[in-house]
Amino acid sequence: MFSWKNPAVRFLVCCTLVPLPSPACAADAGFPARITLTPVVKGLRQPTAIVSAKDGSKRLFILEQKGKVRIVKNGKLLARPFLDIDTLVKSGGEQGLLGLAFPPDFATTKTFFVDYTNRTGIGNTVVASFKTGKDADAADPGSRREILTIKQPYVNHNGGQLAFGPDRLLYIGTGDGGSGGDPHGNGQRLDTLLGKILRIDVAPGAAAYRLPKNPFGNEIWAYGLRNPWRFSFDRGTGDLYIADVGQDEVEEIDFQPAGSGAGANYGWNIMEGDRCFRKPKCKKSGLTMPVAVYRHGKGDCSVTGGYVYRGRIKELQGIYFYGDFCSGRIWGLRRVGTKWETKLLADTPYAISTFGEDEEGELYLADYGSGTIYRVDTR
């Protein structure tokens, strides 16, 4: 009987059709025999992000899609939200409170940034800042400052990831605007902020933000993305990993070594992963190709990007973790010389909506359905 969970079937499909490293047919060298997932907290509602402030408090901040930021402190989920902006957020489907980032100087500035869908029209993307007050576990909703607003033509492909890079600048992931197949060609256009990785300078000042020396003289740092659902910088090297959700067939992981990537074109909608999207043949010159892909199989449909592990477990060091929202499968990816290897590390029943890391580099993931946060372990 045909089953995607059958290793022989996965090998036949992936190893004959996928020229890049794929989860079904990678070498095992350097990967752990298995990983386990340890429940940390329960009771979240539709978690979309797990973030550390890296301020010495060891708190985890969990986003709930409808508009709340919750705190896990000393292993407990606090009853009072850190931030509640439900009244500002349009939530449902791929819309909602989607991103959170703390700047490197958060301990002194007390300012942080969120990405959410507002209630204007069908819902536009807003990046805004907030501040904490005397109580470190409570943000001030009245401190809201709108940094950037991006008009959305459709309700899906909102991106939403926020992260500060090694250069201390704020990186913002945006989807192509939605619908299907990128009907407006936003991924390849340089006159729109959709389908991009943006980079802005949000250092304190009179202006909401300043433009750094980006390659196109605007907010765009890189382009050609469909819906980057989680990108992250390796805290050990500064390398960048981007998980871009596919359209019909292919999910992809993109990579840029530290100090590179400005102006990169990741190919959408010329390509979907490693295949030409609309035509059997397409011009690939000038495109930054993914380092790993996997095909849609039984259950697989939407990649969720993670982090390079830098925690206490030696056998996990240097492995980039990613998963699939629909199938619950988790893979590890690592570079060996000039080649990339990837391996299926767990087959779970969870709807993996996000990964996150704490101050020590331990890795977590969220089950969107049950609202449970798990820590990645090996025993």
HUMOUR-V424436 format. One record per backbone hydrogen bond with DSSP energy under -1.0 kcal/mol. NH is the residue of the N-H (numbers start at 1). CO is the residue of the C=O. E is the energy in kcal/mol with one decimal. If there is no record, write none. Layout:
BEGIN
nh = <NH NH>
co = <CO CO>
e = <E E>
END
This chain:
BEGIN
nh = <6 10 11 12 13 14 15 18 25 31 35 36 38 40 41 44 48 51 60 61 62 63 64 65 67 69 70 72 73 76 78 82 83 85 88 89 90 92 95 97 98 99 101 106 108 109 110 112 113 114 115 116 117 118 123 125 126 127 128 129 130 132 133 138 139 140 143 144 145 147 148 150 160 163 165 168 170 171 172 173 174 176 177 185 195 197 198 199 200 201 210 214 217 221 222 223 224 225 229 229 230 232 234 238 240 241 242 243 244 245 251 252 253 254 256 260 263 264 266 268 270 271 272 275 277 287 288 291 292 293 294 296 304 305 309 310 316 317 318 319 320 321 322 323 324 325 328 330 331 332 333 334 336 339 341 343 345 346 348 352 353 353 356 358 361 364 365 366 367 368 371 373 374 375 376 377>
co = <3 6 7 8 9 10 11 14 22 28 345 377 375 373 373 371 63 61 72 51 70 49 68 46 64 83 62 60 76 73 71 69 69 67 85 85 117 95 92 65 115 115 113 103 105 105 106 130 101 128 99 126 96 124 120 150 116 148 114 145 112 110 138 135 82 131 140 141 129 127 127 125 173 171 169 165 200 163 198 161 196 226 157 182 175 222 172 219 170 210 201 212 214 197 197 264 187 195 227 243 228 241 239 234 256 232 254 230 252 227 294 244 292 242 240 257 221 261 223 224 267 267 275 272 270 284 265 253 253 21 251 249 323 229 319 361 313 314 309 316 333 307 331 304 329 302 324 346 322 343 320 341 339 336 334 332 330 330 328 350 351 366 364 362 358 356 374 354 372 351 367 41 365 38 363 36>
e = <-1.6 -2.2 -2.5 -2.2 -2.6 -2.9 -1.9 -2.9 -1.5 -2.0 -1.1 -2.8 -2.8 -3.3 -1.0 -2.1 -2.2 -2.6 -2.2 -3.3 -2.7 -2.3 -3.2 -2.3 -2.2 -2.7 -3.3 -3.0 -3.0 -1.8 -2.7 -2.7 -1.4 -3.1 -1.9 -1.1 -2.6 -1.8 -2.2 -2.5 -2.5 -1.8 -2.4 -1.9 -1.5 -2.7 -2.5 -2.5 -2.5 -2.7 -2.1 -2.4 -1.3 -3.0 -2.5 -2.3 -2.9 -3.0 -2.2 -2.6 -2.2 -1.9 -1.3 -1.8 -3.3 -3.3 -2.0 -1.1 -2.0 -2.7 -1.9 -2.8 -2.8 -1.8 -2.4 -2.3 -2.5 -3.2 -2.0 -2.5 -2.7 -2.6 -1.1 -1.9 -2.4 -2.4 -3.1 -2.6 -2.4 -2.8 -2.7 -2.2 -1.2 -2.7 -1.9 -2.7 -1.9 -1.8 -1.1 -1.1 -1.5 -2.3 -3.1 -3.2 -3.0 -2.5 -2.5 -1.8 -2.0 -1.8 -2.6 -1.7 -2.5 -3.4 -2.4 -1.9 -4.1 -2.2 -2.9 -2.3 -2.1 -2.2 -2.7 -1.7 -2.4 -2.0 -3.4 -2.3 -1.2 -1.4 -1.8 -2.7 -3.1 -2.5 -2.8 -1.2 -1.4 -1.3 -2.1 -1.9 -3.1 -2.5 -1.9 -2.4 -1.7 -3.0 -1.9 -2.7 -3.1 -2.5 -2.2 -2.8 -3.0 -2.0 -3.2 -2.2 -2.9 -1.6 -1.5 -1.1 -1.0 -1.5 -2.0 -1.8 -1.5 -3.1 -2.2 -2.2 -2.6 -3.0 -2.2 -2.7 -2.9 -2.9 -2.8 -3.2>
END
